[in-house]
Amino acid sequence: MWGKGKKRFGGGGEPAAKRQAAGDEGPSEPAEDGTVVAEISKNKKVSVRNWKGRVFVDLREFYVKDGKSLPTRKGISLQLDQWKILRDNIKAIDEAIKENT
């Protein structure tokens, strides 16, 4: 069980800003060269990006600060093999949605 106030990911007791400043970025941090493929809503976007030589499909929430759209930690980065599994199961997902609506 996780202790109260302890971060589940990221390690150490440092705040996220210090870990990021130290260069400890993970796949959840979008790269500057990410290509926005679709804007799902005002603050949700799908992008494809390259990070450490690997391609990711990134579904993420954004916020606006000083007129600039910035990513939040709320989202998921799918590796290409994960994306292909999701893509191949879209029909089954659509059918499950129909059954539940």
Phi, psi and omega in degrees: 000141181278136179288154181297130176084356180270142179281138180285323180237163173101340176063160176066169179264008181288145172295157183305323182298321180289319178298318181294318180297331181280358177092015181268063180273146176247178180298343181283350178267112183294144178280158179297331185268014178296136179262118178286119182268321182211142173255106185288320176208189183305321185238015178237130184224152172249129179223158175245130184216164179248126179224121182053041176079005180243146181265136179232146168259119188248120174251116191212151171271146179235161172225161182253128177224125180054038177078004182246134178279121183237146181283151172256179175278350181281106180164185180216143175247121180258131173289163184302320180294324177292319178299317181297322177295315178298312180302317182290344182253013181300319181299315179295323178294316178300318179296319179295324177295315180300320181293332185259005178245000000 
